[in-house]
Amino acid sequence: MAERIVVDPITRIEGHLRAEFTVKDGKIDDAYVSCTMVRGLENIVRNRDPRDVWAFVQRTCGVCTSIHAVTSVRAVEDAIGIKIPPNAELVRNIMIATIYMHDHAVHFYHLHGLDWIDVVNALKADPVKTSEIAKSISRWPKTSPKYFEDLKKRLTKFVESGQLGIFANGYWGHPAMKLPPEVDLIGVAHYLEALEWQKEIVKVHTIFGGKNPHPNFLVGGMACSINPDDVGALNAERLAYVHRLLKDAYQFINEVYYADVLAIASFYKDWFSIGRGFASYMSYGEYPLEGYYGDKFKFKSGVILNGDISKVYDVNHRNGDIKEYVNNSWYHYSDGDDKSKHPWEGETNIAYEGPKPPYKHLDVSKKYSFIKTPRWKDHPVEVGPLARIVINYARGDEETRELVDSALEKLGLPFEAMYSTMGRTLARAMCAKLSAKWALEFYDQLIENIKNGDTRMANMEKWDPSTWPKECKGVGYAEAPRGSLAHWIVIKDGKVANYQQVVPSTWNASPRDPKGQRSAYESTLLDTPVADEKLPLELLRTVHSFDPCIACSVHLYDEHGKHITSVDNISMCTV
């Protein structure tokens, strides 16, 4: 039996994801993925006021900041029966669209793009040819030969100094890198430009939510008031500033990010046949148009199985369709680890039996991850941007179909090519492109409501816990940047009795279920080619295409509160 190769950490920023795999005949023939962190926020929020929970669970993640807060307030509103005003829904939609644009662009340029872009190879670029290529793929203004010449000089100084700084620890010169030097130089230029742009777009959150990361939300609506003439409210000046930020973002997403991904994909067409996995996808739906628990969304909900887009199944969060297993996870259930539980009955009981780092290999004959294993009707499903695009396409959304068909026609590929590593990367850019357009539509609707005299931002009729049922439960769901996210809450006597989060990386990165079925990461790694086992760039491409989201430190305690071990990762290394 071939010895397993270890990549740990596999993520550039959130470094608690470990992959172990074996290679046969130049391809991955088996893989295990382990999350080596524990969150436990579900236990922290017990017995707290449900109206405060969003502020705690928002800290689940500092990358896709605010989406957990939105999901939490939706869960509480569902439980106690609050319908929020249209303006609050529109502002939430704008804030979620802002998350998508920021998160997807940052992921591509700063976390995933360097899996495809060779920074050192960019030193060979001809600035004049680079300018010609840049002008041929978009109307972005920064495309002059002088611009690229100056960038090349800066980059050369980096390399000659022997200190690549932010570009250190890359697989430069790897045989799987295929871009011409000029396209590499364009990618490096836009990497740096994205650093500047990303700090601007998040100002939308500071205007509506007071700060970023972790802006403010409110059970019943939004914690900001509209008054066009009040300096302390959402006045005309601040709303106009939001409009400018959204227009700038629309231009950057279309002329830089989307254009780059489409151009780079044309050089890596072989990666449209790698990383397929089981090709079953799920989306909860996002951007509600007529109240959150209606049935009209920009991104529609549904499930397709085995790549068959002719049949779309509905998603039900309230019955037993969605359940979690812990048979291979470092948790236990009070009635046996071979059972599955719906999140309303879920438990978060840590039962760490794994090796203490550093260790050579995972013992995969036992529990091997801090991620539970969720299933939809006992099917493993992939969630994320690709799932959103596939479900929208299957549901017949005209904007999505036009976008996908146009891109695939340019690349000369069939629709099934989307079920792949590069398809996943392209779908993420498509989500950002659609969100950039829809954010401006939401903004126009908000302004139209204000012009018509509707300035309501919150519904406080059921804010008093004395008006709540003695016991109630609710579910809030969202499409986070990385995929389907839901929070389930049980409220008794005005306090949280149980709270469970099933996050996108839980669906994608979880260990095998009792049937031995792999989840998305482990499934999509099979048959991935590996040119150099010591430099497994190809494995990184597939896992990074999901944009893994794992928290940034580990602290474990036993049942008596005694510290067991801690792992801190501040390295930017990929391996």
N, C-alpha and C positions, 0 to 999 in steps of 0.2 A: 504494500500500500504506500502511495506517495505521501511524503510528509507535508502537512499543511503549511502554507505560506501565510504569514501574518502581516496585516497592514493595520497599524494602530498608533495614532488615531488616523481615521480615513478622511476626516473633515478638516478644512483649513482653519476654521474659527472654533466651532463648538466641538471640542475634541474628545468626546466620550462615545465614539462609535468604533467598534473593532470588527474587522473582517478577517476570516480565515478561509483559505480556499486551496484546492488542489488542481493541478494542471495535468492534462493528458493529451498527447498529440497536439500540443500548442494551444489548447483551449481549456477554459475552466470547466471541470466536470463535477465539482461539488463545492458548496460554499455555505458558511455559517456567518451570521451577522449578530453581534452582541452589543447591546447598550450597557455601558458600565457605570451608569449613574442612576440615582433614585430621586424622585421628585417629592412625592408624598403630600402635595398641597391639598389633596382631598381630605386628609386627616386634619390639616391645620385649620380649615374653615368650619369644621364641625362646631355646633353650638354657637355659632356667630349669627349676627343679624344678616339675613339674606341680602338686604340692600347694600351691604358693605362688601360682599364677597368678590365682586368684580375687581376691587382694588387689590385683593390678595392674588387671585388667580391670573390677573394680568401679568404678574411677575413670573408666570410659568415660562415665559420666553421674553428675551430682550431684543430679539431680532424682528419677528413679526409682531411688533409691539401694538397693542390695543385690540387685536382680534379676539383674544380670550376675554377681554372686558365686554366686548359687544356680545359674545356668545353667552356670557354669564348673565348680563342684564336681560337678554332674551329669555333665558331659562326662568328667571324669577318672574318676569312679566307673564310668561305662559302659566306659571304655577298659580299666581294670584289674580290673573285675568285682567291685565292692563293692556289697553290698545293705545299706542303712542301716536302723537299728531303726525300728519304727513311731512311737515318741515323737519321734524326730528329724524324720520326715516330717511329723508333725502340727505341730511347732513351725515348720518351714519353711512349711507351709500358712498358719499364723496370721500369720507375718511377711509373706507375700505378700499375704494379705487386708488386712493393715494398709497395705501399699504402695498397694493399689487404693483403699482408702477415703481415705487421705491425698491421694494423687496426683490422683484424679478430682475430689474436692471442691475442692482448691486450683486445679486447672486451670479448673474452671467459674467459681468466684468471682473468681479473681485473674488469670486469663489469657484467658478466653473470655467470661465473663458480661457484661463491659462492652461486648461487641459487640452485646448485646441490651438492656442496662440503661442508661438515660440518667440519669446522676448529677445533672446540673443540672435536668432536668425534675422530679426528686424534690422540689425546693423548692416546687413547686406543690401538693404532696400535702396532703390533709386528714387529720390524724392519727387522727381518729375513724373515718373511712372506711377508712383503712389498717389500723387494728386489726380492723375487721369483716372485711375481706378476709383478713387473716392468720389469723384464727380459723376462717374457713371452709375454709381449705386444709390446716391441720394442727393438731395439739395441742401445738405448741411453746409453752412457758410465756411467752416474752418477746413478748407481743402486746398489751400495754395501750396505750391512747391516750397516756398519759404517756410511755411508753417511746419511741414514735415522735415525739412532740412534742419531747422532749429531743434526739433524733437530728437532727431537722430543724433545730433551733437550731444544733447543732454544725456541720452541713453548711452552713448559711447563713453562718456566720463564715468557713468555708473559702473560699466563693465571693466574699464581700465583700472579703476580704483580697487577692483577686487571685492567690492562690497555692493552687492546688488540691492540691498535694502529691502523694499517691499516685493522685489522680484526674486528674492533668494529662494532656494529649495525647490525650484521647478525642474521638470524633466527636459531641459533644453537640449536639443539635438537628438531626442528620442526618435527612433525610426517610424513611430506612428504619427509624428508631426508632419503635415502635408501642405501647409499653406505657403504660398510664395512669400518672399521677404516683404514685399510691398503690402500685402494683406496683413501680415504680422505687424507691420508698422502702424497701419490704420487701427488695428486692435489695441495696440499699446497706447496710441493717442487717445482713443475713446475710453480706455481704462482710466486714464488720468482725468479726462473731462467728466466722466461719471462720478468721480470723487467730489468734484465741485458741484455738479448738478444735484446729487442726492441730498446735500445739506440744505438745498433750497426747497425742494418739494415737501419736505417734512414740516415746513412752516404752516402748511394747511392744517396740520394737527394742532399746532400751537395756537392758531387762531380760533379753531372750533373747540379745542380741548384744553387749552391753557399751557400745554407743554408737550414735548416729545423727547425721549420715549415716555410711554405710559400716560397718555392724555386722560382727561377726566370724562367719565360717563355718568349716567343717571338712570336708575330704574324708573321708567315712566317717560323717558325722552332723552334730552340732552341738557347738560348743565351750562347752557349759554343762552342769553336772551337776545332777541332781535329788536333793534331800535335804530333806524337809519340816521337819527340825529343825536344819539347819545354816545359820548366819547368812551364810555365804559362798557358798551355793548357791541354786538355785531352790527356796526354801523355801515354806512355806504362805502366809506373808505376801505374798511377791512374786507368787506365782501368783494370789492373791486380788486383788492390785492389777491384774494383767493382766485379770482377769475384769471388774473395774469399768471399766477403760478400754474394753474391747470393748463393754460394755453402753452406756456413754455414746456411743460411736461409732455403735452401732446406732440410738440415738435421734436423733442429729444427722443421720445419713444419711437416715433415713426421714422425719423431721418437718421438716427444713430443706432439705437438698440435693435429694432426690428430689421433694419437694412443690413446691419452687421451679421446678425444670426443667419439671415437668408443667404448672404454672400458666403459666409464660412461653411454653411451646410452644403453648398454646391461643390466644395472641395472634399467633403467627407461623406459622399453618398453611400459608401459601404456601411456607414454607421446607421443607416436607415434599415438595415437588416440585422442589426445586433441589439440585444437587450429587450427582446419582445416579452419574454416571460409568458404568463398564462393569458394575457390580453383580456382580463376582466376588469371593468372599471366602474367606479361609483362616484357620484357627485350629489351633495345635499341641496345644491341650488343657492344662488346668491344674487344680491341686488333686487330686493322685493319691489314690486311696482304698485301693489294695492294692499299694503299691510303685510307684516312678515309671515303670518300664518295663513296667507292666501295661497293661491296656486300659480301666480304670475311672477316670474323671475327673469332677469336678463340671462344669467347662467341657470339653466334648468336642472332639475334633479332627476336622478334615475340610476339604473344599473344595467350594464350590458355584460354578457358572459361569453367568454371564448372568442372575442372579436366580432361577434355577430351583431351588427348595428341594425338589423331588421327587426329586432325585438328589444324594447326597453322596458325594464321592470321598475315599478314604483318603490320608493324608499319609505319605510314606516319606522319611526323612531320609538314608538310607544308599545308595540307588541314585542314578540320574541325574535324578530328577524335579526337584530343585532345583539350579539353576545360576546363575552370575553372568556378566554381560557387562560390558565396559568400553569399548564402542565410542564412547560419548558421555561417558565419565568420564575424569578426569585421572589415569588409571593406565594401565599397559600390561602385557600378558602376554608372556612370553618366546617363545611360539609364535604370536603374532599377535593383534591386538586385535579381530579379527572372530570369534574363538573364544569359547566359553563354558566355564566350569570349575565342577565340583562343588567345594564348599568344602574337602574333604579334599585336593584338588589345587590349591586357590586360591593366588593370589599378591597381595601388596600392594606393588606397585612404583609409586611416585609418578612421574607423567610430566606435570608441570604445564606446560601450554602456553597457558594462558588469559591474559587481560589483567590488568594489575596495578591494583588499585583505587587511586583512584577511576576508574571507566570508565562510558561512557554506556550501552552495551548489550552483552549477551553475544553472542559470535559463535557462534550455534547451528548453523552449518554445520560446526563442529568440536566437540571435546570441550567440555562446558560445566558440569560439576559434579564435586565431590569425592565423590559418592555413586555406587557401582556400581549395576548394574541386575540385580536377581535376578528370576528367572521360575520358576514352577511348571509343568513340562511345556510351557514356552514361552508360558504364559499370564501376563499381568499380573494380580495379585490384590491386593485391599485387605486389610490386617490391622488389628486394633484392636478396641475394644469392640463396634462394630457387627458385625464379623465373628464375634466370640464369641457374641453374642446370636443372630445369624442361624443359625450352625451348631448351637447348642444347640437352637434352635427346630426346625430341620430334622431334627435327630437325635431329636426327640420328647421332650425333657426337660420334664417336667410343670411344674416350678416356673417355668422360663423362659417356657413357653407361657402359663401363667396370668398372669404379669406383663405380657407383651407384649400379649396379647389384652385385658386389663383397661385398659391405658393407651390403646390404640388405640380401644377402645369409647368411653372417656370423650371422646376427641378426635374421634370420628366419622370415623376414617380406616381405609383398608384396610392389610393387612400390607405391601404394596409401598411404602407411604409411609415405611417405615423406611429405604429405600434413598435417603437424602437427607442434606443438611447438618443439619437439625434432628433427623432420625432418628439420626444419628451422635451428636449431643449427648445425646439421650434415652437411647440405648443405653449410653453411658458411665455415666449415673446408675443405670441398671438393673444394670450390672456391680457398682457400688458397693453397691447395695441387696442383691443376692444375696450378695456377699462379706461384708457385715456379718452376715447371718444365718448363713452357713456358718462364719465365724470362731468364733462361739459354739458351733457343733456340734463343731468341731475341738477347742476348749477342753474341752468336756465329755468327749470321747473321751480326751483326754490325762489329765484328772483320773481318769477311770475306770481307765485303765491303771495309774496310780500307786497307786490304792487296791488294785488287784489284785496289787501287788508288783513291777510292771515299771517300773524306773527307768532302763533303758538309753537312752543318748543317742548312742552312737557304736559303730561296728564297726571295730576297728583290726587285723583279721586280715591284711589285705593292705597295711598301711601301709608296710612295708619294701620299697623299690624292688628289692631283690635277688629278691623273689618275683614280680616282674612279668615278662611276656614281653619278649624283646629288642626287639620292635617291636609296637606295638598302636595302635589308634585308637578314638576314641569321639565321641559327639555328646551334648550336653546341650541340651535345648530347654525353653522356658517361654513362658507368655503374660505378657509384660511389660504394664504399664498401657497402653502404646500399641500392643501387638499382638505378633505371633509373633516370638520371639527364639530364635536357636540359635547355639551355639558348637561348632565342630568342631576336634578336637585329634588330632595325630599325635605319638606318643611313641616315641623311639628311644633305647636305652641309658639309660633313666631320665630323659631330658630332652625338652623340647618341641622337636620337629622342624618342626612347622607348626601354626599356629593361625589360625582364621578366624572372624570374627563377622559374622553377617547380622542386622542389628537392624531393628526395626519401621519406622523412618523410612527405612531402605534400601529396603524394599518399596514404601512409599507415595510417597516424595519423589524417587525415582530418575529419571534422564533416559530418553529413549526408547531402545528396543532396536533391533537391526539391522533389524527389520521395520517400524520406525516406530511401534510400539505405545506409547502413553502409559502411564505409571504412574498411580497413584491421584490424586495432587494435580493433575497436569496434565489428567487426564481429567475430574475432577469440577468443575473450574473452567469448562469449556465451557458456554455458555448461561446462565451466571450473570448476572443483571441488574446493571447499574451505573448508579445514578442520577446520580452526579457523578464524572467520571473523575479529578478532583483529590482526591477523598475516597472512595477505593474500599472503603468499609466492607464491602460485600457480598463482595468477594474475601477479606477477612480472616475473615469468618464461616466460609466454607467451609474455608479452610486451617486456621484455628484449631480447627475441629471435629475435626481429626485429632490435636490436641495435638502439634505438631511438637517434636522433641527433637534439637537441634543443639548441639554443645559451645560453650563460651563464649569461646573465643579462638582465633586462628589464628597458627601459627608454621610457616613453610615453610623448608626447607633443601634445598640441592642435594645431589648424591651425595657431595660433599666436605665436607659439614657447614657450608657457607657460608650465612649468613643471607640470605634473599631479601627477604622482606617480612613484616610482621606487621600484623594488624588487631585492634584491641581495641574492644569495644563494651560500654559501660556504660550506654548510654541505655535508658530505659524506653519510648521512643517506639515507636509501631507503624509509622510510615512515615518 
